[in-house]
Amino acid sequence: MPRKSQGWITFQASEEERKILDGYCQRTQRSKTDILRELVRSLEQPDAATGPSEMPTPFKDEREEQEFLAVQRDFAISARNLLRGKITAIAIDGVNAELTLAIAPGVELVAIITVASVERMKLAVGKEVYAVVKSNSVMIAAIAP
């Protein structure tokens, strides 16, 4: 099967652009694929009915980027998948809370955490957060034919 039909994107970058990307990847300890995926997800997707997307951009300013890099350095997170999103819903059920995050236009991620964590981190609808995904396997299920 050709790579293009599998979702591969290939492009040519100048030496300077490659150095910039390589340097950023080293500073953030993230792969080129992770960086480029986040960039693509951050692109504004205007909707005819609602206008420009309300999705978060990668960084509002240099201070925010430096804060993000400091968090990565301070916590030394081993997970390679760090997804920025905005909390769109919090459903509390006993000791657990189900958080729904908008991570890209039309893409949501749901996480289950404790209510204590919601309170400790002062999480609320509209707050920008990061989902840290660490998984050594992904399983797919389908209804048997």
C-alpha atoms as one frame of an Amber mdcrd trajectory, in Angstrom:
protein
   0.000   0.000   0.000   1.461   3.398  -0.919   2.598   5.521   2.022   0.352
   8.457   1.013  -2.782   6.339   1.409  -1.523   5.313   4.871  -1.431   8.948
   5.999   2.273   9.644   5.454   3.293  13.206   4.647   6.698  13.914   3.141
   8.138  17.367   2.622  11.497  18.941   2.001  12.938  21.300   4.612  15.944
  23.551   4.332  19.037  22.834   6.403  18.173  25.803   8.639  14.608  24.508
   9.168  15.921  21.035  10.013  18.345  22.526  12.561  15.523  24.514  14.170
  13.320  21.410  14.399  16.169  19.218  15.663  17.085  21.805  18.326  13.481
  22.140  19.465  13.122  18.350  19.669  16.269  18.084  21.783  15.190  20.898
  24.134  11.716  19.432  24.635  12.790  15.757  24.509  10.051  15.068  21.956
  10.137  13.455  18.546   9.777  15.335  15.271   6.531  13.472  14.661   5.107
  14.643  18.025   6.070  18.261  17.308   4.650  18.255  13.789   1.413  16.572
  14.917   0.934  19.223  17.616   1.597  21.949  15.064  -0.983  20.523  12.659
  -3.560  20.115  15.451  -3.025  23.723  16.492  -3.878  25.142  13.078  -7.084
  27.109  13.176 -10.026  25.343  11.556 -12.646  28.001  10.688 -16.200  26.744
  10.789 -18.791  28.484   8.625 -21.422  28.383  11.384 -19.337  29.293  14.426
 -16.358  31.193  13.017 -12.746  30.533  13.995 -11.979  27.583  16.233 -11.674
  28.053  19.989  -8.866  25.479  20.174  -5.711  26.414  22.060  -2.665  27.393
  20.029   0.654  25.716  20.854   1.874  28.720  22.888   0.416  32.183  23.338
   3.813  33.761  23.925   7.421  32.967  24.769   6.688  32.966  28.521   4.118
  30.197  28.068   6.529  28.147  25.962   9.277  28.551  28.576   6.812  27.520
  31.303   5.944  24.387  29.317   9.626  23.532  28.835  10.278  24.071  32.546
   7.449  21.669  33.440   8.937  19.047  31.153  12.388  19.509  32.721  11.095
  19.629  36.304   8.973  16.499  36.053  11.131  14.464  33.669   8.089  12.732
  32.187   8.958   9.501  30.400   5.803   9.515  28.280   6.416  10.741  24.741
   2.805  11.678  24.009   1.859  14.975  25.570  -1.427  16.335  24.195  -2.520
  19.876  24.948  -6.250  20.374  25.299  -9.035  22.344  26.877 -11.407  20.792
  29.426 -14.917  20.776  27.935 -16.712  18.687  30.576 -16.203  17.248  34.050
 -18.532  14.515  35.304 -18.082  13.484  38.930 -19.140  10.004  40.030 -18.138
   9.029  43.550 -14.372   9.256  43.987 -13.677   9.490  40.237 -14.146  12.260
  37.712 -14.451  11.875  33.954 -12.763  14.745  32.114 -13.410  15.434  28.456
 -10.660  17.351  26.664 -10.841  18.974  23.229  -7.394  18.250  21.783  -8.034
  19.205  18.143 -11.025  20.413  16.136 -13.556  17.589  16.344 -11.247  15.398
  18.453 -11.951  14.699  22.118 -10.087  12.647  24.684 -11.684  11.310  27.859
  -9.681  10.666  31.010 -10.713   9.241  34.376  -8.954  10.755  37.386  -9.805
  11.092  41.061 -11.990  13.896  42.371  -9.125  14.679  44.758  -6.884  15.361
  41.740  -9.525  17.613  40.180  -9.674  19.612  43.406  -5.901  19.675  43.999
  -5.182  20.919  40.469  -8.180  23.297  40.543  -9.466  21.862  37.259 -12.525
  23.439  35.674 -14.265  23.562  32.308 -12.313  25.865  30.012  -8.924  25.284
  31.660  -6.061  24.306  29.358  -4.268  21.148  30.472  -1.985  18.444  29.110
  -2.941  14.791  28.746   0.076  12.557  29.258  -0.334   9.248  27.452   1.956
   6.365  28.368   0.979   3.042  26.906   2.944   0.016  25.832   0.054  -1.484
  23.900  -3.049  -0.410  22.053  -5.759  -2.971  21.401  -8.470  -2.784  18.765
 -11.825  -4.544  19.112 -14.627  -5.011  16.615 -17.916  -6.864  16.566 -17.290
 -10.353  15.162 -18.686 -10.859  11.629
